[in-house]
Amino acid sequence: MSDETFDLCPPQALPAEQLLEIFRQLIADGSWQRYSGPHGTALQQLLLHRHQRQHCHLGCSGTAAMELALRAAGVEAGAEVILSAYDFKSNFINILMLGARPVLVDTVPDLPVLDPVAVEAAISPSTRAVIASHLHGLAAPLSALSEIAGRHRITIIEDACQNPGACLAGQPAGARGDLAILSFGGSKLLTAGRGGAVLTDNPQFAQRITLHTQRGNDAWPLSELQAAVLLPQLQQLDQQNRHRAAAVRQLQAALADSPAISLLLSPEFCSTPVNPDGIATAAFYKVALLLHAGRIARDELSAACIRKGIPLHPGFTALHTIHAKSRFRTSGSLTNATRLAEQLLVLHHSALLQPGAELRQMADHIRTLAELRHSATW
């Protein structure tokens, strides 16, 4: 294996000159300092159109968007909210902050998405909502979850922070939950440094969001400057998602027959990476790879790749292993989520916009290092 390292500076969301031109325009017309203005309105309208929604509230972060979605769903002290034991920790903390109880359930085997059977088994009279997160380019099973939620009269909150622009079962990510959230955080596929949005078709939910945010004015706003930076990113999102999809297919081919490591991809993406309308069937903020070895080997592989300049990091820590048991309830076995937390790695999207030759070299490095660890000859 060569001593080559990779210099993968995260790609700029927009070229520097384009950003400067946006700033010049906002300074010239004074809109950068407004509480609300044309750029925020235009962003709302574009998000509504792309996601086929009726209501959109812009906010300061994806975390704030999730809190608003939970409040809109009627989550309060004494309520329960079901979520995967393998999920972003702020979703868990948001539930606690409202005085409610998280209920942790398992994922499907070898995939970081909710198991609908486990979700239904976890429902109690106190259940108000289910958080269904699309993670690492893999979609939560919303058709099955929505059918279950409909029978039990509970709310589905679709966490689409990681996969903006993806077409899932013929609909945009963020279009199917009773409520959906987006994130515009600093490392996301759409970024304004910070920011988020809540989407819904339910006027009562939209009204509750407005009531919770109005403290004289919007308590958790997205600025005009942030909105102006996001608008051109949305225009180029489909093209960049296609580029990332092609890169993931290249990684898939490079790792296809490795006994040590495998990409976790949806059957829909494997059969149709880009649909006839030119929309990718998955959006990759991070790509999931499963190392067929334990946590120590996984962490060593990540460290070795990072030393090479490859942004390959451990996945999420299982929620039931980092919080006091008095703070949550579990339902059923969490075997699959535990395994993912010990063996999953995620490749950041900054790697996916590299030239093809460099991407192939990265894949070769990952494969070689993984197979060395797998064969215990590191």
C-alpha positions as CSV (number, residue, x, y, z in Angstrom):
1,M,0.0,0.0,0.0
2,S,1.4,3.4,-0.9
3,D,2.1,6.2,1.5
4,E,-0.1,8.6,-0.5
5,T,-2.4,10.9,1.5
6,F,-5.5,12.7,0.3
7,D,-6.1,16.5,0.7
8,L,-9.9,16.5,0.8
9,C,-10.9,20.0,1.7
10,P,-14.7,20.1,2.0
11,P,-16.1,21.5,-1.3
12,Q,-17.5,25.0,-1.1
13,A,-21.2,25.0,-1.3
14,L,-20.9,27.9,-3.7
15,P,-17.9,29.5,-5.5
16,A,-16.4,32.3,-3.5
17,E,-17.1,34.9,-6.2
18,Q,-20.8,33.9,-6.2
19,L,-21.0,34.2,-2.5
20,L,-19.4,37.6,-2.6
21,E,-21.9,38.7,-5.3
22,I,-24.8,37.6,-3.1
23,F,-23.4,39.6,-0.2
24,R,-22.9,42.7,-2.4
25,Q,-26.5,42.5,-3.5
26,L,-27.9,42.1,0.0
27,I,-25.7,45.0,1.2
28,A,-26.8,47.2,-1.7
29,D,-30.5,46.7,-1.2
30,G,-30.3,46.5,2.6
31,S,-32.2,43.2,2.8
32,W,-29.4,41.5,4.8
33,Q,-30.6,43.3,8.0
34,R,-34.3,42.7,7.6
35,Y,-36.3,40.5,10.0
36,S,-38.0,39.0,7.0
37,G,-37.8,39.7,3.3
38,P,-37.8,38.5,-0.3
39,H,-35.1,35.8,0.0
40,G,-36.8,34.0,2.9
41,T,-40.1,34.2,1.1
42,A,-38.5,32.8,-2.1
43,L,-36.8,30.0,-0.2
44,Q,-40.1,29.0,1.5
45,Q,-41.8,28.9,-1.9
46,L,-39.1,26.8,-3.5
47,L,-39.1,24.3,-0.6
48,L,-42.9,24.1,-0.8
49,H,-42.7,23.4,-4.5
50,R,-39.9,20.9,-4.3
51,H,-41.5,18.9,-1.5
52,Q,-45.1,19.3,-2.7
53,R,-46.2,20.8,0.7
54,Q,-48.7,23.4,1.9
55,H,-46.8,24.9,4.8
56,C,-43.1,25.7,5.5
57,H,-41.5,27.3,8.5
58,L,-37.9,28.3,8.3
59,G,-35.8,28.2,11.4
60,C,-32.3,28.4,12.9
61,S,-31.3,24.7,12.9
62,G,-32.5,21.2,12.2
63,T,-32.5,20.6,16.0
64,A,-34.9,23.5,16.5
65,A,-37.0,22.2,13.6
66,M,-37.4,18.9,15.3
67,E,-38.4,20.6,18.5
68,L,-41.1,22.5,16.7
69,A,-42.3,19.4,14.9
70,L,-42.6,17.5,18.2
71,R,-44.5,20.4,19.7
72,A,-46.8,20.6,16.7
73,A,-47.5,16.9,17.1
74,G,-48.7,17.5,20.7
75,V,-45.7,16.0,22.4
76,E,-45.7,17.1,26.0
77,A,-44.8,15.9,29.5
78,G,-45.9,12.3,30.0
79,A,-46.0,11.5,26.2
80,E,-43.9,8.9,24.5
81,V,-42.1,9.2,21.1
82,I,-40.7,6.2,19.3
83,L,-37.4,6.4,17.5
84,S,-34.6,4.1,16.5
85,A,-31.8,3.2,19.0
86,Y,-29.5,4.1,16.1
87,D,-30.2,7.8,15.5
88,F,-28.8,11.3,15.9
89,K,-28.7,12.1,19.6
90,S,-30.4,15.5,19.3
91,N,-33.7,13.7,18.4
92,F,-33.5,11.8,21.7
93,I,-32.6,15.0,23.6
94,N,-35.4,17.0,22.1
95,I,-37.9,14.5,23.3
96,L,-36.5,14.7,26.9
97,M,-36.5,18.6,26.8
98,L,-40.3,18.5,26.3
99,G,-40.7,16.3,29.4
100,A,-41.6,13.3,27.2
101,R,-40.1,9.8,27.2
102,P,-38.1,8.4,24.2
103,V,-39.0,4.8,23.4
104,L,-36.1,3.1,21.6
105,V,-36.7,0.3,19.1
106,D,-34.5,-1.8,16.8
107,T,-33.5,-1.2,13.2
108,V,-33.9,-3.8,10.4
109,P,-30.9,-6.1,10.1
110,D,-27.8,-4.4,8.8
111,L,-29.5,-1.1,7.8
112,P,-29.8,2.1,9.9
113,V,-33.6,2.4,9.5
114,L,-36.5,1.7,11.7
115,D,-38.1,-1.7,11.8
116,P,-41.8,-1.2,11.4
117,V,-42.6,-4.4,13.3
118,A,-40.6,-3.1,16.2
119,V,-42.4,0.2,16.0
120,E,-45.9,-1.2,16.2
121,A,-44.9,-3.5,19.1
122,A,-43.7,-0.4,21.0
123,I,-46.9,1.7,20.7
124,S,-48.6,2.4,24.0
125,P,-51.6,4.7,25.0
126,S,-49.0,7.4,25.6
127,T,-47.4,7.3,22.1
128,R,-47.8,10.6,20.3
129,A,-45.3,10.4,17.5
130,V,-42.7,8.3,15.6
131,I,-39.4,9.9,14.4
132,A,-38.5,8.2,11.1
133,S,-35.0,9.3,10.1
134,H,-33.4,8.8,6.6
135,L,-29.8,8.1,7.4
136,H,-26.6,7.6,5.4
137,G,-28.4,7.5,2.0
138,L,-31.0,5.0,3.2
139,A,-34.7,5.8,3.5
140,A,-37.0,5.0,6.4
141,P,-39.8,2.6,5.4
142,L,-42.5,5.4,5.4
143,S,-45.2,3.4,3.6
144,A,-45.3,0.8,6.3
145,L,-44.8,3.3,9.1
146,S,-47.6,5.5,7.8
147,E,-50.0,2.6,7.6
148,I,-49.2,1.7,11.3
149,A,-49.4,5.3,12.4
150,G,-52.8,5.8,10.7
151,R,-54.3,2.8,12.5
152,H,-53.0,4.0,15.8
153,R,-53.6,7.7,15.2
154,I,-50.1,8.8,15.9
155,T,-47.9,11.3,14.0
156,I,-45.0,10.5,11.7
157,I,-42.1,13.0,11.9
158,E,-39.9,12.5,8.9
159,D,-36.3,13.5,9.5
160,A,-35.0,14.4,6.1
161,C,-31.9,16.4,7.3
162,Q,-29.5,14.0,5.6
163,N,-31.0,13.5,2.2
164,P,-32.4,16.7,0.6
165,G,-33.4,16.2,-3.0
166,A,-33.7,12.4,-3.0
167,C,-36.7,10.8,-4.7
168,L,-38.0,8.1,-2.4
169,A,-40.7,5.7,-3.8
170,G,-41.7,8.4,-6.3
171,Q,-41.9,11.3,-3.9
172,P,-39.3,13.8,-2.6
173,A,-37.7,13.1,0.8
174,G,-39.6,15.3,3.2
175,A,-42.9,14.9,1.4
176,R,-44.5,12.0,3.1
177,G,-44.4,12.4,6.9
178,D,-47.2,14.3,8.7
179,L,-44.3,16.6,9.6
180,A,-40.9,16.7,8.0
181,I,-37.7,18.5,9.0
182,L,-34.7,19.7,7.0
183,S,-31.3,21.0,8.1
184,F,-29.0,23.6,6.6
185,G,-26.1,23.0,9.0
186,G,-22.5,23.7,8.3
187,S,-21.6,20.3,6.8
188,K,-24.9,19.4,5.2
189,L,-25.6,19.0,1.5
190,L,-27.5,22.3,1.7
191,T,-25.8,24.7,4.0
192,A,-26.1,28.2,5.4
193,G,-23.8,27.5,8.3
194,R,-26.9,27.0,10.4
195,G,-30.6,26.7,9.6
196,G,-33.5,24.3,9.2
197,A,-37.1,24.0,8.1
198,V,-40.3,22.3,9.1
199,L,-42.8,21.1,6.4
200,T,-46.4,19.9,6.8
201,D,-49.7,19.8,5.0
202,N,-51.7,20.0,8.3
203,P,-52.9,23.6,9.0
204,Q,-53.3,22.8,12.7
205,F,-49.7,21.7,12.9
206,A,-48.6,24.8,11.0
207,Q,-50.6,27.0,13.4
208,R,-49.0,25.4,16.5
209,I,-45.5,26.0,15.0
210,T,-46.4,29.7,14.5
211,L,-47.7,29.9,18.1
212,H,-44.6,28.3,19.5
213,T,-42.2,30.6,17.6
214,Q,-43.9,33.9,18.1
215,R,-42.3,35.8,21.1
216,G,-43.0,39.2,19.7
217,N,-41.3,38.1,16.6
218,D,-39.9,34.7,15.4
219,A,-37.7,33.4,18.2
220,W,-35.7,31.0,16.1
221,P,-35.4,32.6,12.7
222,L,-33.4,32.0,9.5
223,S,-31.9,35.2,8.3
224,E,-32.3,36.9,4.9
225,L,-28.5,36.4,4.4
226,Q,-28.8,32.6,5.0
227,A,-31.8,32.3,2.8
228,A,-30.1,34.1,-0.1
229,V,-27.1,31.7,0.2
230,L,-29.4,28.6,0.1
231,L,-31.4,29.6,-3.0
232,P,-28.7,28.9,-5.6
233,Q,-27.7,25.7,-3.8
234,L,-31.2,24.4,-4.2
235,Q,-31.0,25.1,-7.9
236,Q,-27.9,23.0,-8.3
237,L,-28.9,20.2,-5.8
238,D,-30.2,17.7,-8.4
239,Q,-27.0,17.9,-10.4
240,Q,-24.8,17.5,-7.4
241,N,-26.9,14.6,-6.1
242,R,-26.5,12.9,-9.5
243,H,-22.7,13.4,-9.2
244,R,-22.7,11.9,-5.7
245,A,-24.8,9.0,-6.9
246,A,-22.4,8.2,-9.6
247,A,-19.5,8.3,-7.1
248,V,-21.3,5.9,-4.8
249,R,-21.8,3.5,-7.7
250,Q,-18.1,3.7,-8.3
251,L,-17.4,2.9,-4.7
252,Q,-19.9,0.0,-4.8
253,A,-18.0,-1.5,-7.7
254,A,-14.7,-1.1,-6.0
255,L,-15.8,-2.8,-2.8
256,A,-18.3,-5.3,-4.3
257,D,-16.5,-8.6,-3.6
258,S,-14.6,-7.6,-0.4
259,P,-15.0,-10.0,2.4
260,A,-14.2,-7.3,4.9
261,I,-16.4,-4.3,4.2
262,S,-19.5,-3.5,2.3
263,L,-21.6,-0.5,1.3
264,L,-25.1,-0.3,2.7
265,L,-27.4,0.8,-0.2
266,S,-31.1,0.5,-0.8
267,P,-32.4,-1.9,-3.5
268,E,-34.1,1.1,-5.2
269,F,-30.8,2.9,-5.5
270,C,-29.0,-0.2,-6.7
271,S,-31.5,-0.8,-9.5
272,T,-32.2,2.9,-10.4
273,P,-29.6,5.4,-9.0
274,V,-31.3,8.2,-11.0
275,N,-34.9,8.1,-12.1
276,P,-36.2,9.1,-15.6
277,D,-36.7,12.7,-14.4
278,G,-33.0,13.0,-13.5
279,I,-33.6,12.9,-9.7
280,A,-31.3,10.7,-7.6
281,T,-33.1,8.0,-5.6
282,A,-30.8,8.6,-2.7
283,A,-28.9,11.7,-1.4
284,F,-25.6,11.0,0.3
285,Y,-24.6,13.3,3.1
286,K,-22.7,10.3,4.4
287,V,-22.3,6.9,2.9
288,A,-22.7,3.9,5.2
289,L,-20.1,1.1,5.2
290,L,-20.3,-2.0,7.4
291,L,-17.0,-3.5,8.5
292,H,-17.3,-7.2,9.2
293,A,-15.4,-7.1,12.5
294,G,-15.9,-5.5,15.9
295,R,-15.8,-2.0,17.4
296,I,-12.0,-1.9,18.0
297,A,-11.3,-2.9,14.4
298,R,-13.8,-0.3,13.2
299,D,-12.2,2.5,15.2
300,E,-8.7,1.5,14.1
301,L,-9.8,1.5,10.4
302,S,-11.4,4.9,10.8
303,A,-8.2,6.3,12.4
304,A,-6.0,4.8,9.7
305,C,-8.2,6.3,7.0
306,I,-8.3,9.7,8.6
307,R,-4.5,9.7,8.8
308,K,-4.6,9.2,5.0
309,G,-6.9,12.1,4.7
310,I,-10.0,10.0,4.0
311,P,-13.1,11.3,5.9
312,L,-14.2,7.9,7.1
313,H,-15.6,8.1,10.6
314,P,-17.5,5.8,13.1
315,G,-21.3,6.0,12.8
316,F,-23.6,7.0,15.6
317,T,-23.3,5.7,19.1
318,A,-26.3,3.6,20.1
319,L,-28.6,5.8,22.2
320,H,-29.3,3.1,24.8
321,T,-25.6,2.9,25.6
322,I,-25.0,6.5,26.4
323,H,-28.0,7.6,28.4
324,A,-29.3,6.7,31.9
325,K,-31.9,3.9,31.6
326,S,-34.3,5.9,33.7
327,R,-34.5,8.5,30.8
328,F,-36.0,6.2,28.2
329,R,-38.0,3.0,27.6
330,T,-36.9,0.2,25.3
331,S,-39.1,-2.2,23.4
332,G,-37.8,-5.5,22.2
333,S,-34.3,-6.5,21.3
334,L,-31.9,-3.8,20.1
335,T,-29.4,-6.3,18.6
336,N,-29.3,-4.8,15.1
337,A,-28.9,-1.2,16.3
338,T,-26.1,-2.3,18.7
339,R,-24.3,-4.0,15.9
340,L,-24.5,-1.0,13.7
341,A,-23.1,1.2,16.4
342,E,-20.1,-1.1,16.7
343,Q,-19.4,-1.8,13.1
344,L,-20.7,1.0,10.9
345,L,-18.5,3.6,9.3
346,V,-19.7,6.7,7.4
347,L,-17.8,8.4,4.5
348,H,-18.5,12.2,4.4
349,H,-19.8,13.6,1.1
350,S,-16.7,15.7,0.7
351,A,-15.1,12.6,-0.7
352,L,-17.8,12.1,-3.3
353,L,-17.2,15.2,-5.3
354,Q,-13.6,14.3,-6.0
355,P,-12.3,13.4,-9.5
356,G,-12.9,9.8,-10.5
357,A,-9.3,8.7,-10.4
358,E,-8.9,10.0,-6.8
359,L,-12.1,8.4,-5.8
360,R,-10.8,5.0,-7.1
361,Q,-7.6,5.4,-5.1
362,M,-9.6,6.2,-1.9
363,A,-11.7,3.1,-2.4
364,D,-8.6,1.0,-2.9
365,H,-7.1,2.4,0.3
366,I,-10.3,1.7,2.3
367,R,-10.6,-1.8,0.9
368,T,-6.9,-2.6,1.6
369,L,-7.0,-1.3,5.2
370,A,-10.3,-3.0,5.9
371,E,-9.1,-6.4,4.7
372,L,-5.8,-6.1,6.7
373,R,-7.9,-5.5,9.8
374,H,-10.4,-8.2,8.9
375,S,-7.6,-10.8,8.5
376,A,-5.9,-9.7,11.8
377,T,-2.7,-8.9,10.0
378,W,-2.8,-5.1,10.6
